[in-house]
């Protein structure tokens, strides 16, 4: 188990090594919550690239699903 902790820390540093992912975390930290639209507009990247970075963040962030009302 003790070996898992350095791997987790290494993964965090690797994931946050990209400026887009770092900015996503910074924005969430500043505002508490951000919509996908707000993050996407601030990053000024393609939708595909945005979701790639969101997926790369894995369990470092949580995603709420939008509800569609009838």
Backbone as JSON, one array per atom type, in Angstrom:
{
  "sequence": "XXXXXXXXXXXXXXXXXXXXXXXXXXXXXXXXXXXXXXXXXXXXXXXXXXXXXXXXXXXXXXXXXXXXXX",
  "N": [[0.81, -1.2, 0.0], [1.95, 1.23, 0.7], [3.48, 1.85, -1.49], [1.66, 2.66, -3.38], [0.9, 5.31, -2.85], [3.05, 7.15, -3.69], [2.75, 6.73, -6.46], [0.19, 7.71, -6.95], [0.57, 10.41, -6.37], [2.5, 11.03, -8.28], [0.96, 10.64, -10.59], [-0.9, 12.71, -10.3], [0.74, 14.99, -10.55], [1.58, 14.59, -13.18], [-0.85, 14.72, -14.61], [-1.65, 17.34, -14.03], [0.29, 18.69, -15.3], [-0.26, 19.72, -17.76], [-1.17, 22.74, -19.35], [-3.92, 23.35, -19.94], [-5.43, 21.55, -18.38], [-4.53, 22.3, -15.88], [-5.54, 24.9, -15.78], [-8.3, 24.36, -15.79], [-8.63, 23.18, -13.25], [-7.82, 25.36, -11.69], [-9.84, 27.27, -12.3], [-12.14, 25.97, -11.32], [-11.41, 25.85, -8.66], [-11.37, 28.58, -8.03], [-14.04, 29.41, -8.46], [-15.65, 27.44, -7.43], [-17.77, 25.96, -8.65], [-18.17, 25.22, -12.08], [-19.6, 25.54, -15.28], [-19.58, 23.32, -18.1], [-19.68, 24.73, -20.48], [-18.78, 27.28, -19.7], [-16.13, 26.68, -18.9], [-15.12, 25.68, -21.31], [-15.34, 27.9, -23.04], [-13.57, 29.65, -21.78], [-11.14, 28.34, -22.02], [-10.78, 28.21, -24.74], [-10.56, 26.11, -26.68], [-11.06, 23.2, -28.79], [-14.13, 21.3, -28.65], [-13.75, 18.53, -28.54], [-11.06, 18.36, -27.65], [-11.38, 19.57, -25.18], [-13.05, 17.72, -23.76], [-11.33, 15.56, -23.76], [-9.34, 16.49, -22.0], [-10.88, 16.83, -19.69], [-11.62, 14.16, -19.21], [-9.06, 13.17, -18.74], [-8.48, 14.29, -16.29], [-9.84, 12.69, -14.6], [-10.65, 11.29, -11.5], [-10.04, 13.57, -10.11], [-11.74, 15.63, -10.38], [-15.29, 16.14, -10.14], [-18.14, 15.47, -12.06], [-21.2, 16.91, -12.69], [-24.27, 15.9, -13.95], [-26.36, 17.32, -16.38], [-29.78, 18.05, -15.98], [-32.62, 17.26, -17.83], [-35.62, 18.78, -18.28], [-39.06, 17.94, -18.72]],
  "CA": [[0.0, 0.0, 0.0], [2.8, 2.42, 0.77], [3.97, 2.13, -2.84], [0.59, 3.28, -4.17], [0.85, 6.75, -2.61], [3.9, 7.89, -4.65], [2.18, 6.61, -7.8], [-0.93, 8.64, -7.02], [1.14, 11.77, -6.42], [3.13, 11.15, -9.6], [-0.12, 10.79, -11.56], [-1.46, 14.06, -10.14], [1.68, 15.93, -11.17], [1.56, 14.38, -14.63], [-2.12, 15.22, -15.12], [-1.69, 18.8, -13.9], [1.4, 19.25, -16.05], [-0.75, 20.35, -18.99], [-1.76, 24.04, -18.99], [-5.39, 23.36, -20.0], [-5.95, 20.85, -17.2], [-4.21, 23.15, -14.74], [-6.5, 26.01, -15.8], [-9.6, 23.82, -15.38], [-8.58, 23.05, -11.79], [-7.78, 26.72, -11.13], [-11.16, 27.88, -12.43], [-13.04, 25.31, -10.37], [-10.99, 26.3, -7.33], [-11.75, 29.98, -7.85], [-15.49, 29.61, -8.48], [-16.34, 26.36, -6.73], [-18.44, 25.19, -9.7], [-18.13, 25.83, -13.41], [-20.27, 24.75, -16.3], [-18.72, 22.91, -19.22], [-19.67, 25.84, -21.43], [-17.91, 28.32, -19.15], [-14.75, 26.2, -18.99], [-14.77, 25.57, -22.72], [-15.15, 29.26, -23.57], [-12.37, 30.23, -21.18], [-9.95, 27.64, -22.53], [-10.68, 28.48, -26.17], [-10.09, 24.91, -27.37], [-12.16, 22.46, -29.4], [-14.93, 20.49, -27.73], [-13.07, 17.24, -28.4], [-9.88, 18.55, -26.79], [-11.88, 19.86, -23.84], [-13.48, 16.49, -23.11], [-10.12, 14.77, -23.55], [-8.71, 16.98, -20.78], [-11.79, 16.5, -18.58], [-11.44, 12.72, -18.95], [-7.72, 12.99, -18.19], [-8.49, 14.68, -14.88], [-10.37, 11.54, -13.88], [-11.34, 11.5, -10.22], [-9.63, 14.83, -9.49], [-12.92, 16.48, -10.42], [-16.55, 15.43, -10.31], [-18.99, 16.09, -13.07], [-22.65, 16.8, -12.48], [-24.99, 15.74, -15.2], [-27.47, 18.26, -16.54], [-31.11, 17.44, -15.99], [-33.53, 17.77, -18.86], [-36.99, 18.79, -17.79], [-40.03, 17.72, -19.82]],
  "C": [[0.85, 1.26, 0.0], [3.34, 2.8, -0.6], [2.92, 2.82, -3.7], [0.58, 4.79, -4.02], [1.77, 7.53, -3.55], [3.37, 7.82, -6.08], [1.01, 7.57, -7.98], [-0.43, 10.07, -7.15], [1.78, 12.01, -7.77], [2.08, 11.36, -10.68], [-0.72, 12.19, -11.5], [-0.56, 15.09, -10.81], [1.67, 15.81, -12.69], [0.29, 14.98, -15.23], [-2.15, 16.75, -15.1], [-0.53, 19.48, -14.63], [0.97, 19.95, -17.33], [-1.45, 21.65, -18.63], [-3.29, 24.09, -19.03], [-5.99, 22.69, -18.77], [-5.67, 21.66, -15.94], [-5.21, 24.3, -14.65], [-7.89, 25.56, -15.37], [-9.66, 23.74, -13.86], [-8.57, 24.43, -11.13], [-9.15, 27.38, -11.17], [-12.16, 27.28, -11.45], [-12.7, 25.74, -8.95], [-11.42, 27.72, -7.03], [-13.26, 30.15, -7.67], [-16.26, 28.56, -7.69], [-17.04, 25.42, -7.7], [-18.31, 25.95, -11.0], [-18.89, 24.94, -14.37], [-19.26, 24.36, -17.37], [-18.59, 24.04, -20.22], [-18.71, 26.94, -20.98], [-16.44, 27.92, -19.25], [-14.28, 26.2, -20.43], [-14.5, 26.94, -23.34], [-13.87, 29.9, -23.04], [-11.09, 29.61, -21.74], [-9.71, 27.92, -24.01], [-10.03, 27.32, -26.93], [-11.31, 24.2, -27.96], [-12.9, 21.65, -28.34], [-14.28, 19.14, -27.48], [-11.87, 17.32, -27.48], [-10.31, 18.81, -25.34], [-12.26, 18.57, -23.12], [-12.33, 15.52, -22.91], [-9.47, 15.18, -22.22], [-9.58, 16.7, -19.55], [-11.64, 15.03, -18.21], [-10.08, 12.45, -18.32], [-7.65, 13.35, -16.72], [-9.08, 13.59, -13.99], [-11.09, 11.91, -12.6], [-10.83, 12.74, -9.47], [-10.77, 15.84, -9.5], [-14.16, 15.58, -10.48], [-17.4, 16.21, -11.28], [-20.45, 15.85, -12.72], [-23.3, 16.7, -13.85], [-26.16, 16.72, -15.23], [-28.78, 17.48, -16.59], [-31.94, 18.09, -17.11], [-34.95, 17.66, -18.32], [-37.96, 18.62, -18.96], [-40.71, 19.0, -20.24]]
}
